[in-house]
């Protein structure tokens, strides 16, 4: 839908989930990682994104309970 930002590996865009209609952030990775350091940074970022996703799911569950 719209560009939110750019970084060393690609960019983040705002999007909309076709099934739920929720707004989402899409991270598009463009750059290839060539060094071990880049691979470690990328893996660390993926792990952080998974934790954030799990936290968001838990918050949604709590919102539906209230």
PDB file of N, H, CA, C and O in Angstrom:
ATOM      1  N   UNK A   1       0.816  -1.182   0.000  1.00  0.00           N
ATOM      2  CA  UNK A   1       0.000   0.000   0.000  1.00  0.00           C
ATOM      3  C   UNK A   1       0.871   1.262   0.000  1.00  0.00           C
ATOM      4  O   UNK A   1       0.654   2.182  -0.789  1.00  0.00           O
ATOM      5  N   UNK A   2       1.875   1.284   0.916  1.00  0.00           N
ATOM      6  H   UNK A   2       2.050   0.537   1.557  1.00  0.00           H
ATOM      7  CA  UNK A   2       2.760   2.450   0.935  1.00  0.00           C
ATOM      8  C   UNK A   2       4.094   2.064   1.562  1.00  0.00           C
ATOM      9  O   UNK A   2       4.161   1.177   2.412  1.00  0.00           O
ATOM     10  N   UNK A   3       5.135   2.731   1.137  1.00  0.00           N
ATOM     11  H   UNK A   3       5.081   3.452   0.446  1.00  0.00           H
ATOM     12  CA  UNK A   3       6.480   2.489   1.638  1.00  0.00           C
ATOM     13  C   UNK A   3       6.623   3.119   3.019  1.00  0.00           C
ATOM     14  O   UNK A   3       6.318   4.297   3.207  1.00  0.00           O
ATOM     15  N   UNK A   4       7.096   2.317   3.998  1.00  0.00           N
ATOM     16  H   UNK A   4       7.344   1.360   3.846  1.00  0.00           H
ATOM     17  CA  UNK A   4       7.282   2.825   5.345  1.00  0.00           C
ATOM     18  C   UNK A   4       8.739   3.172   5.637  1.00  0.00           C
ATOM     19  O   UNK A   4       9.018   4.077   6.423  1.00  0.00           O
ATOM     20  N   UNK A   5       9.661   2.457   5.009  1.00  0.00           N
ATOM     21  H   UNK A   5       9.434   1.722   4.371  1.00  0.00           H
ATOM     22  CA  UNK A   5      11.062   2.740   5.266  1.00  0.00           C
ATOM     23  C   UNK A   5      11.987   1.834   4.481  1.00  0.00           C
ATOM     24  O   UNK A   5      11.563   0.817   3.931  1.00  0.00           O
ATOM     25  N   UNK A   6      13.258   2.211   4.434  1.00  0.00           N
ATOM     26  H   UNK A   6      13.602   3.036   4.881  1.00  0.00           H
ATOM     27  CA  UNK A   6      14.282   1.428   3.743  1.00  0.00           C
ATOM     28  C   UNK A   6      15.422   1.158   4.705  1.00  0.00           C
ATOM     29  O   UNK A   6      15.677   1.938   5.622  1.00  0.00           O
ATOM     30  N   UNK A   7      16.105   0.042   4.483  1.00  0.00           N
ATOM     31  H   UNK A   7      15.898  -0.591   3.738  1.00  0.00           H
ATOM     32  CA  UNK A   7      17.245  -0.316   5.316  1.00  0.00           C
ATOM     33  C   UNK A   7      18.308  -0.985   4.486  1.00  0.00           C
ATOM     34  O   UNK A   7      18.251  -0.976   3.256  1.00  0.00           O
ATOM     35  N   UNK A   8      19.299  -1.579   5.175  1.00  0.00           N
ATOM     36  H   UNK A   8      19.345  -1.586   6.174  1.00  0.00           H
ATOM     37  CA  UNK A   8      20.422  -2.181   4.452  1.00  0.00           C
ATOM     38  C   UNK A   8      20.045  -3.418   3.658  1.00  0.00           C
ATOM     39  O   UNK A   8      20.699  -3.732   2.664  1.00  0.00           O
ATOM     40  N   UNK A   9      19.014  -4.120   4.071  1.00  0.00           N
ATOM     41  H   UNK A   9      18.482  -3.865   4.878  1.00  0.00           H
ATOM     42  CA  UNK A   9      18.644  -5.366   3.395  1.00  0.00           C
ATOM     43  C   UNK A   9      17.441  -5.238   2.472  1.00  0.00           C
ATOM     44  O   UNK A   9      17.149  -6.164   1.715  1.00  0.00           O
ATOM     45  N   UNK A  10      16.752  -4.136   2.515  1.00  0.00           N
ATOM     46  H   UNK A  10      16.990  -3.383   3.130  1.00  0.00           H
ATOM     47  CA  UNK A  10      15.560  -4.008   1.687  1.00  0.00           C
ATOM     48  C   UNK A  10      14.682  -2.874   2.177  1.00  0.00           C
ATOM     49  O   UNK A  10      15.174  -1.813   2.560  1.00  0.00           O
ATOM     50  N   UNK A  11      13.373  -3.106   2.163  1.00  0.00           N
ATOM     51  H   UNK A  11      12.973  -3.968   1.852  1.00  0.00           H
ATOM     52  CA  UNK A  11      12.446  -2.056   2.575  1.00  0.00           C
ATOM     53  C   UNK A  11      11.229  -2.660   3.269  1.00  0.00           C
ATOM     54  O   UNK A  11      10.979  -3.863   3.190  1.00  0.00           O
ATOM     55  N   UNK A  12      10.480  -1.794   3.953  1.00  0.00           N
ATOM     56  H   UNK A  12      10.683  -0.817   4.018  1.00  0.00           H
ATOM     57  CA  UNK A  12       9.265  -2.197   4.652  1.00  0.00           C
ATOM     58  C   UNK A  12       8.108  -1.412   4.058  1.00  0.00           C
ATOM     59  O   UNK A  12       8.170  -0.189   3.925  1.00  0.00           O
ATOM     60  N   UNK A  13       7.055  -2.133   3.705  1.00  0.00           N
ATOM     61  H   UNK A  13       7.005  -3.126   3.813  1.00  0.00           H
ATOM     62  CA  UNK A  13       5.857  -1.515   3.156  1.00  0.00           C
ATOM     63  C   UNK A  13       4.656  -1.848   4.022  1.00  0.00           C
ATOM     64  O   UNK A  13       4.615  -2.882   4.689  1.00  0.00           O
ATOM     65  N   UNK A  14       3.694  -0.967   3.998  1.00  0.00           N
ATOM     66  H   UNK A  14       3.727  -0.127   3.455  1.00  0.00           H
ATOM     67  CA  UNK A  14       2.421  -1.195   4.660  1.00  0.00           C
ATOM     68  C   UNK A  14       1.554  -1.998   3.698  1.00  0.00           C
ATOM     69  O   UNK A  14       1.511  -1.708   2.502  1.00  0.00           O
ATOM     70  N   UNK A  15       0.870  -2.999   4.220  1.00  0.00           N
ATOM     71  H   UNK A  15       0.905  -3.234   5.191  1.00  0.00           H
ATOM     72  CA  UNK A  15       0.014  -3.812   3.368  1.00  0.00           C
ATOM     73  C   UNK A  15      -1.265  -4.180   4.086  1.00  0.00           C
ATOM     74  O   UNK A  15      -1.513  -3.744   5.211  1.00  0.00           O
ATOM     75  N   UNK A  16      -2.074  -4.988   3.424  1.00  0.00           N
ATOM     76  H   UNK A  16      -1.873  -5.342   2.511  1.00  0.00           H
ATOM     77  CA  UNK A  16      -3.341  -5.420   3.993  1.00  0.00           C
ATOM     78  C   UNK A  16      -3.497  -6.911   3.743  1.00  0.00           C
ATOM     79  O   UNK A  16      -3.343  -7.369   2.611  1.00  0.00           O
ATOM     80  N   UNK A  17      -3.802  -7.673   4.788  1.00  0.00           N
ATOM     81  H   UNK A  17      -3.927  -7.301   5.708  1.00  0.00           H
ATOM     82  CA  UNK A  17      -4.012  -9.109   4.666  1.00  0.00           C
ATOM     83  C   UNK A  17      -5.308  -9.358   3.902  1.00  0.00           C
ATOM     84  O   UNK A  17      -6.355  -8.812   4.247  1.00  0.00           O
ATOM     85  N   UNK A  18      -5.231 -10.182   2.864  1.00  0.00           N
ATOM     86  H   UNK A  18      -4.380 -10.626   2.584  1.00  0.00           H
ATOM     87  CA  UNK A  18      -6.417 -10.438   2.041  1.00  0.00           C
ATOM     88  C   UNK A  18      -7.481 -11.233   2.785  1.00  0.00           C
ATOM     89  O   UNK A  18      -8.672 -11.047   2.534  1.00  0.00           O
ATOM     90  N   UNK A  19      -7.076 -12.117   3.699  1.00  0.00           N
ATOM     91  H   UNK A  19      -6.109 -12.269   3.903  1.00  0.00           H
ATOM     92  CA  UNK A  19      -8.066 -12.943   4.381  1.00  0.00           C
ATOM     93  C   UNK A  19      -8.708 -12.248   5.575  1.00  0.00           C
ATOM     94  O   UNK A  19      -9.915 -12.365   5.782  1.00  0.00           O
ATOM     95  N   UNK A  20      -7.896 -11.512   6.380  1.00  0.00           N
ATOM     96  H   UNK A  20      -6.915 -11.417   6.212  1.00  0.00           H
ATOM     97  CA  UNK A  20      -8.449 -10.908   7.591  1.00  0.00           C
ATOM     98  C   UNK A  20      -8.774  -9.426   7.434  1.00  0.00           C
ATOM     99  O   UNK A  20      -9.570  -8.876   8.194  1.00  0.00           O
ATOM    100  N   UNK A  21      -8.151  -8.778   6.439  1.00  0.00           N
ATOM    101  H   UNK A  21      -7.503  -9.225   5.822  1.00  0.00           H
ATOM    102  CA  UNK A  21      -8.356  -7.351   6.257  1.00  0.00           C
ATOM    103  C   UNK A  21      -7.500  -6.486   7.169  1.00  0.00           C
ATOM    104  O   UNK A  21      -7.582  -5.259   7.110  1.00  0.00           O
ATOM    105  N   UNK A  22      -6.674  -7.111   8.019  1.00  0.00           N
ATOM    106  H   UNK A  22      -6.608  -8.108   8.067  1.00  0.00           H
ATOM    107  CA  UNK A  22      -5.820  -6.372   8.944  1.00  0.00           C
ATOM    108  C   UNK A  22      -4.672  -5.707   8.207  1.00  0.00           C
ATOM    109  O   UNK A  22      -4.207  -6.203   7.180  1.00  0.00           O
ATOM    110  N   UNK A  23      -4.218  -4.572   8.744  1.00  0.00           N
ATOM    111  H   UNK A  23      -4.596  -4.170   9.577  1.00  0.00           H
ATOM    112  CA  UNK A  23      -3.030  -3.921   8.191  1.00  0.00           C
ATOM    113  C   UNK A  23      -1.800  -4.661   8.700  1.00  0.00           C
ATOM    114  O   UNK A  23      -1.741  -5.072   9.860  1.00  0.00           O
ATOM    115  N   UNK A  24      -0.824  -4.824   7.822  1.00  0.00           N
ATOM    116  H   UNK A  24      -0.871  -4.491   6.880  1.00  0.00           H
ATOM    117  CA  UNK A  24       0.402  -5.531   8.156  1.00  0.00           C
ATOM    118  C   UNK A  24       1.603  -4.749   7.635  1.00  0.00           C
ATOM    119  O   UNK A  24       1.465  -3.862   6.792  1.00  0.00           O
ATOM    120  N   UNK A  25       2.776  -5.091   8.147  1.00  0.00           N
ATOM    121  H   UNK A  25       2.888  -5.811   8.831  1.00  0.00           H
ATOM    122  CA  UNK A  25       4.031  -4.549   7.632  1.00  0.00           C
ATOM    123  C   UNK A  25       4.733  -5.672   6.880  1.00  0.00           C
ATOM    124  O   UNK A  25       4.884  -6.774   7.405  1.00  0.00           O
ATOM    125  N   UNK A  26       5.158  -5.397   5.664  1.00  0.00           N
ATOM    126  H   UNK A  26       5.035  -4.502   5.237  1.00  0.00           H
ATOM    127  CA  UNK A  26       5.843  -6.387   4.842  1.00  0.00           C
ATOM    128  C   UNK A  26       7.300  -5.990   4.693  1.00  0.00           C
ATOM    129  O   UNK A  26       7.608  -4.897   4.217  1.00  0.00           O
ATOM    130  N   UNK A  27       8.189  -6.874   5.098  1.00  0.00           N
ATOM    131  H   UNK A  27       7.938  -7.761   5.484  1.00  0.00           H
ATOM    132  CA  UNK A  27       9.609  -6.600   4.947  1.00  0.00           C
ATOM    133  C   UNK A  27      10.096  -7.358   3.722  1.00  0.00           C
ATOM    134  O   UNK A  27      10.027  -8.587   3.677  1.00  0.00           O
ATOM    135  N   UNK A  28      10.586  -6.630   2.736  1.00  0.00           N
ATOM    136  H   UNK A  28      10.642  -5.632   2.773  1.00  0.00           H
ATOM    137  CA  UNK A  28      11.069  -7.222   1.483  1.00  0.00           C
ATOM    138  C   UNK A  28      12.595  -7.156   1.505  1.00  0.00           C
ATOM    139  O   UNK A  28      13.184  -6.076   1.564  1.00  0.00           O
ATOM    140  N   UNK A  29      13.220  -8.331   1.458  1.00  0.00           N
ATOM    141  H   UNK A  29      12.742  -9.208   1.411  1.00  0.00           H
ATOM    142  CA  UNK A  29      14.672  -8.423   1.523  1.00  0.00           C
ATOM    143  C   UNK A  29      15.227  -8.411   0.100  1.00  0.00           C
ATOM    144  O   UNK A  29      14.880  -9.266  -0.715  1.00  0.00           O
ATOM    145  N   UNK A  30      16.090  -7.440  -0.194  1.00  0.00           N
ATOM    146  H   UNK A  30      16.372  -6.745   0.468  1.00  0.00           H
ATOM    147  CA  UNK A  30      16.663  -7.325  -1.530  1.00  0.00           C
ATOM    148  C   UNK A  30      18.120  -7.764  -1.590  1.00  0.00           C
ATOM    149  O   UNK A  30      18.523  -8.477  -2.510  1.00  0.00           O
ATOM    150  N   UNK A  31      18.899  -7.342  -0.619  1.00  0.00           N
ATOM    151  H   UNK A  31      18.572  -6.763   0.127  1.00  0.00           H
ATOM    152  CA  UNK A  31      20.349  -7.568  -0.670  1.00  0.00           C
ATOM    153  C   UNK A  31      20.690  -9.013  -0.303  1.00  0.00           C
ATOM    154  O   UNK A  31      20.073  -9.603   0.583  1.00  0.00           O
ATOM    155  N   UNK A  32      21.668  -9.562  -0.989  1.00  0.00           N
ATOM    156  H   UNK A  32      22.170  -9.083  -1.709  1.00  0.00           H
ATOM    157  CA  UNK A  32      22.183 -10.879  -0.653  1.00  0.00           C
ATOM    158  C   UNK A  32      23.202 -10.729   0.466  1.00  0.00           C
ATOM    159  O   UNK A  32      23.978  -9.774   0.486  1.00  0.00           O
ATOM    160  N   UNK A  33      23.198 -11.674   1.394  1.00  0.00           N
ATOM    161  H   UNK A  33      22.569 -12.451   1.379  1.00  0.00           H
ATOM    162  CA  UNK A  33      24.186 -11.625   2.465  1.00  0.00           C
ATOM    163  C   UNK A  33      25.404 -12.426   2.032  1.00  0.00           C
ATOM    164  O   UNK A  33      25.295 -13.595   1.660  1.00  0.00           O
ATOM    165  N   UNK A  34      26.552 -11.788   2.083  1.00  0.00           N
ATOM    166  H   UNK A  34      26.641 -10.839   2.385  1.00  0.00           H
ATOM    167  CA  UNK A  34      27.779 -12.443   1.635  1.00  0.00           C
ATOM    168  C   UNK A  34      28.710 -12.815   2.769  1.00  0.00           C
ATOM    169  O   UNK A  34      29.507 -13.744   2.637  1.00  0.00           O
ATOM    170  N   UNK A  35      28.622 -12.112   3.870  1.00  0.00           N
ATOM    171  H   UNK A  35      27.975 -11.358   3.977  1.00  0.00           H
ATOM    172  CA  UNK A  35      29.552 -12.384   4.959  1.00  0.00           C
ATOM    173  C   UNK A  35      28.857 -13.117   6.093  1.00  0.00           C
ATOM    174  O   UNK A  35      27.631 -13.098   6.203  1.00  0.00           O
ATOM    175  N   UNK A  36      29.640 -13.753   6.921  1.00  0.00           N
ATOM    176  H   UNK A  36      30.636 -13.768   6.832  1.00  0.00           H
ATOM    177  CA  UNK A  36      29.106 -14.447   8.098  1.00  0.00           C
ATOM    178  C   UNK A  36      28.430 -13.451   9.039  1.00  0.00           C
ATOM    179  O   UNK A  36      27.392 -13.749   9.631  1.00  0.00           O
ATOM    180  N   UNK A  37      29.022 -12.277   9.168  1.00  0.00           N
ATOM    181  H   UNK A  37      29.864 -12.035   8.687  1.00  0.00           H
ATOM    182  CA  UNK A  37      28.453 -11.226  10.018  1.00  0.00           C
ATOM    183  C   UNK A  37      27.053 -10.831   9.537  1.00  0.00           C
ATOM    184  O   UNK A  37      26.138 -10.696  10.350  1.00  0.00           O
ATOM    185  N   UNK A  38      26.877 -10.644   8.226  1.00  0.00           N
ATOM    186  H   UNK A  38      27.620 -10.753   7.565  1.00  0.00           H
ATOM    187  CA  UNK A  38      25.563 -10.293   7.678  1.00  0.00           C
ATOM    188  C   UNK A  38      24.544 -11.398   7.936  1.00  0.00           C
ATOM    189  O   UNK A  38      23.383 -11.118   8.237  1.00  0.00           O
ATOM    190  N   UNK A  39      24.966 -12.630   7.821  1.00  0.00           N
ATOM    191  H   UNK A  39      25.909 -12.857   7.576  1.00  0.00           H
ATOM    192  CA  UNK A  39      24.055 -13.759   8.066  1.00  0.00           C
ATOM    193  C   UNK A  39      23.616 -13.806   9.518  1.00  0.00           C
ATOM    194  O   UNK A  39      22.452 -14.083   9.810  1.00  0.00           O
ATOM    195  N   UNK A  40      24.539 -13.539  10.428  1.00  0.00           N
ATOM    196  H   UNK A  40      25.484 -13.314  10.191  1.00  0.00           H
ATOM    197  CA  UNK A  40      24.193 -13.529  11.853  1.00  0.00           C
ATOM    198  C   UNK A  40      23.220 -12.395  12.149  1.00  0.00           C
ATOM    199  O   UNK A  40      22.245 -12.598  12.873  1.00  0.00           O
ATOM    200  N   UNK A  41      23.464 -11.210  11.607  1.00  0.00           N
ATOM    201  H   UNK A  41      24.256 -11.045  11.019  1.00  0.00           H
ATOM    202  CA  UNK A  41      22.553 -10.075  11.807  1.00  0.00           C
ATOM    203  C   UNK A  41      21.159 -10.385  11.274  1.00  0.00           C
ATOM    204  O   UNK A  41      20.157 -10.073  11.917  1.00  0.00           O
ATOM    205  N   UNK A  42      21.101 -10.998  10.100  1.00  0.00           N
ATOM    206  H   UNK A  42      21.915 -11.251   9.577  1.00  0.00           H
ATOM    207  CA  UNK A  42      19.818 -11.333   9.494  1.00  0.00           C
ATOM    208  C   UNK A  42      19.069 -12.369  10.331  1.00  0.00           C
ATOM    209  O   UNK A  42      17.866 -12.234  10.554  1.00  0.00           O
ATOM    210  N   UNK A  43      19.770 -13.391  10.789  1.00  0.00           N
ATOM    211  H   UNK A  43      20.748 -13.500  10.608  1.00  0.00           H
ATOM    212  CA  UNK A  43      19.150 -14.410  11.632  1.00  0.00           C
ATOM    213  C   UNK A  43      18.635 -13.806  12.930  1.00  0.00           C
ATOM    214  O   UNK A  43      17.546 -14.151  13.389  1.00  0.00           O
ATOM    215  N   UNK A  44      19.409 -12.910  13.521  1.00  0.00           N
ATOM    216  H   UNK A  44      20.294 -12.630  13.149  1.00  0.00           H
ATOM    217  CA  UNK A  44      18.989 -12.242  14.754  1.00  0.00           C
ATOM    218  C   UNK A  44      17.724 -11.420  14.516  1.00  0.00           C
ATOM    219  O   UNK A  44      16.819 -11.414  15.351  1.00  0.00           O
ATOM    220  N   UNK A  45      17.661 -10.736  13.392  1.00  0.00           N
ATOM    221  H   UNK A  45      18.396 -10.741  12.714  1.00  0.00           H
ATOM    222  CA  UNK A  45      16.477  -9.932  13.082  1.00  0.00           C
ATOM    223  C   UNK A  45      15.240 -10.813  12.887  1.00  0.00           C
ATOM    224  O   UNK A  45      14.147 -10.462  13.330  1.00  0.00           O
ATOM    225  N   UNK A  46      15.419 -11.951  12.229  1.00  0.00           N
ATOM    226  H   UNK A  46      16.308 -12.236  11.869  1.00  0.00           H
ATOM    227  CA  UNK A  46      14.297 -12.879  12.042  1.00  0.00           C
ATOM    228  C   UNK A  46      13.790 -13.378  13.390  1.00  0.00           C
ATOM    229  O   UNK A  46      12.582 -13.466  13.606  1.00  0.00           O
ATOM    230  N   UNK A  47      14.702 -13.701  14.289  1.00  0.00           N
ATOM    231  H   UNK A  47      15.683 -13.629  14.114  1.00  0.00           H
ATOM    232  CA  UNK A  47      14.302 -14.168  15.619  1.00  0.00           C
ATOM    233  C   UNK A  47      13.519 -13.095  16.373  1.00  0.00           C
ATOM    234  O   UNK A  47      12.535 -13.395  17.049  1.00  0.00           O
ATOM    235  N   UNK A  48      13.962 -11.848  16.254  1.00  0.00           N
ATOM    236  H   UNK A  48      14.762 -11.604  15.706  1.00  0.00           H
ATOM    237  CA  UNK A  48      13.250 -10.743  16.914  1.00  0.00           C
ATOM    238  C   UNK A  48      11.856 -10.582  16.312  1.00  0.00           C
ATOM    239  O   UNK A  48      10.887 -10.382  17.044  1.00  0.00           O
ATOM    240  N   UNK A  49      11.747 -10.666  14.986  1.00  0.00           N
ATOM    241  H   UNK A  49      12.534 -10.827  14.391  1.00  0.00           H
ATOM    242  CA  UNK A  49      10.440 -10.521  14.337  1.00  0.00           C
ATOM    243  C   UNK A  49       9.483 -11.625  14.774  1.00  0.00           C
ATOM    244  O   UNK A  49       8.290 -11.372  14.942  1.00  0.00           O
ATOM    245  N   UNK A  50       9.986 -12.845  14.960  1.00  0.00           N
ATOM    246  H   UNK A  50      10.955 -13.050  14.823  1.00  0.00           H
ATOM    247  CA  UNK A  50       9.132 -13.944  15.433  1.00  0.00           C
ATOM    248  C   UNK A  50       8.620 -13.663  16.837  1.00  0.00           C
ATOM    249  O   UNK A  50       7.455 -13.924  17.137  1.00  0.00           O
ATOM    250  N   UNK A  51       9.487 -13.130  17.706  1.00  0.00           N
ATOM    251  H   UNK A  51      10.433 -12.918  17.462  1.00  0.00           H
ATOM    252  CA  UNK A  51       9.060 -12.793  19.069  1.00  0.00           C
ATOM    253  C   UNK A  51       7.998 -11.708  19.057  1.00  0.00           C
ATOM    254  O   UNK A  51       7.027 -11.784  19.810  1.00  0.00           O
ATOM    255  N   UNK A  52       8.170 -10.702  18.214  1.00  0.00           N
ATOM    256  H   UNK A  52       8.958 -10.640  17.602  1.00  0.00           H
ATOM    257  CA  UNK A  52       7.182  -9.628  18.113  1.00  0.00           C
ATOM    258  C   UNK A  52       5.852 -10.183  17.595  1.00  0.00           C
ATOM    259  O   UNK A  52       4.785  -9.806  18.080  1.00  0.00           O
ATOM    260  N   UNK A  53       5.925 -11.077  16.611  1.00  0.00           N
ATOM    261  H   UNK A  53       6.791 -11.383  16.217  1.00  0.00           H
ATOM    262  CA  UNK A  53       4.706 -11.670  16.068  1.00  0.00           C
ATOM    263  C   UNK A  53       3.960 -12.457  17.153  1.00  0.00           C
ATOM    264  O   UNK A  53       2.737 -12.362  17.258  1.00  0.00           O
ATOM    265  N   UNK A  54       4.688 -13.225  17.951  1.00  0.00           N
ATOM    266  H   UNK A  54       5.681 -13.302  17.866  1.00  0.00           H
ATOM    267  CA  UNK A  54       4.054 -13.981  19.030  1.00  0.00           C
ATOM    268  C   UNK A  54       3.437 -13.057  20.066  1.00  0.00           C
ATOM    269  O   UNK A  54       2.351 -13.335  20.576  1.00  0.00           O
ATOM    270  N   UNK A  55       4.111 -11.968  20.382  1.00  0.00           N
ATOM    271  H   UNK A  55       4.993 -11.742  19.968  1.00  0.00           H
ATOM    272  CA  UNK A  55       3.572 -10.995  21.326  1.00  0.00           C
ATOM    273  C   UNK A  55       2.288 -10.381  20.788  1.00  0.00           C
ATOM    274  O   UNK A  55       1.317 -10.220  21.528  1.00  0.00           O
ATOM    275  N   UNK A  56       2.277 -10.039  19.502  1.00  0.00           N
ATOM    276  H   UNK A  56       3.065 -10.170  18.900  1.00  0.00           H
ATOM    277  CA  UNK A  56       1.068  -9.461  18.891  1.00  0.00           C
ATOM    278  C   UNK A  56      -0.095 -10.443  18.943  1.00  0.00           C
ATOM    279  O   UNK A  56      -1.233 -10.052  19.205  1.00  0.00           O
ATOM    280  N   UNK A  57       0.188 -11.711  18.694  1.00  0.00           N
ATOM    281  H   UNK A  57       1.112 -12.029  18.482  1.00  0.00           H
ATOM    282  CA  UNK A  57      -0.874 -12.726  18.763  1.00  0.00           C
ATOM    283  C   UNK A  57      -1.452 -12.818  20.167  1.00  0.00           C
ATOM    284  O   UNK A  57      -2.667 -12.921  20.341  1.00  0.00           O
ATOM    285  N   UNK A  58      -0.567 -12.780  21.178  1.00  0.00           N
ATOM    286  H   UNK A  58       0.420 -12.697  21.037  1.00  0.00           H
ATOM    287  CA  UNK A  58      -1.052 -12.848  22.555  1.00  0.00           C
ATOM    288  C   UNK A  58      -1.888 -11.628  22.893  1.00  0.00           C
ATOM    289  O   UNK A  58      -2.902 -11.747  23.580  1.00  0.00           O
ATOM    290  N   UNK A  59      -1.476 -10.445  22.419  1.00  0.00           N
ATOM    291  H   UNK A  59      -0.652 -10.348  21.862  1.00  0.00           H
ATOM    292  CA  UNK A  59      -2.255  -9.231  22.682  1.00  0.00           C
ATOM    293  C   UNK A  59      -3.622  -9.298  22.026  1.00  0.00           C
ATOM    294  O   UNK A  59      -4.613  -8.851  22.603  1.00  0.00           O
ATOM    295  N   UNK A  60      -3.682  -9.855  20.820  1.00  0.00           N
ATOM    296  H   UNK A  60      -2.877 -10.218  20.351  1.00  0.00           H
ATOM    297  CA  UNK A  60      -4.982  -9.991  20.140  1.00  0.00           C
ATOM    298  C   UNK A  60      -5.901 -10.913  20.916  1.00  0.00           C
ATOM    299  O   UNK A  60      -7.101 -10.658  21.025  1.00  0.00           O
ATOM    300  N   UNK A  61      -5.335 -11.996  21.460  1.00  0.00           N
ATOM    301  H   UNK A  61      -4.361 -12.203  21.371  1.00  0.00           H
ATOM    302  CA  UNK A  61      -6.143 -12.931  22.249  1.00  0.00           C
ATOM    303  C   UNK A  61      -6.695 -12.234  23.485  1.00  0.00           C
ATOM    304  O   UNK A  61      -7.863 -12.412  23.831  1.00  0.00           O
ATOM    305  N   UNK A  62      -5.859 -11.442  24.150  1.00  0.00           N
ATOM    306  H   UNK A  62      -4.910 -11.298  23.869  1.00  0.00           H
ATOM    307  CA  UNK A  62      -6.297 -10.700  25.328  1.00  0.00           C
ATOM    308  C   UNK A  62      -7.385  -9.696  24.982  1.00  0.00           C
ATOM    309  O   UNK A  62      -8.330  -9.518  25.751  1.00  0.00           O
ATOM    310  N   UNK A  63      -7.263  -9.033  23.824  1.00  0.00           N
ATOM    311  H   UNK A  63      -6.496  -9.178  23.199  1.00  0.00           H
ATOM    312  CA  UNK A  63      -8.278  -8.050  23.405  1.00  0.00           C
ATOM    313  C   UNK A  63      -9.617  -8.733  23.168  1.00  0.00           C
ATOM    314  O   UNK A  63     -10.659  -8.168  23.501  1.00  0.00           O
ATOM    315  N   UNK A  64      -9.613  -9.925  22.606  1.00  0.00           N
ATOM    316  H   UNK A  64      -8.767 -10.384  22.336  1.00  0.00           H
ATOM    317  CA  UNK A  64     -10.875 -10.607  22.325  1.00  0.00           C
ATOM    318  C   UNK A  64     -11.529 -11.107  23.599  1.00  0.00           C
ATOM    319  O   UNK A  64     -12.744 -11.297  23.635  1.00  0.00           O
ATOM    320  N   UNK A  65     -10.740 -11.324  24.648  1.00  0.00           N
ATOM    321  H   UNK A  65      -9.753 -11.170  24.619  1.00  0.00           H
ATOM    322  CA  UNK A  65     -11.299 -11.770  25.935  1.00  0.00           C
ATOM    323  C   UNK A  65     -12.044 -10.627  26.633  1.00  0.00           C
ATOM    324  O   UNK A  65     -13.003 -10.862  27.368  1.00  0.00           O
ATOM    325  N   UNK A  66     -11.600  -9.400  26.401  1.00  0.00           N
ATOM    326  H   UNK A  66     -10.820  -9.209  25.805  1.00  0.00           H
ATOM    327  CA  UNK A  66     -12.199  -8.244  27.100  1.00  0.00           C
ATOM    328  C   UNK A  66     -13.392  -7.792  26.399  1.00  0.00           C
ATOM    329  O   UNK A  66     -14.035  -6.834  26.829  1.00  0.00           O
TER     330      UNK A  66
END
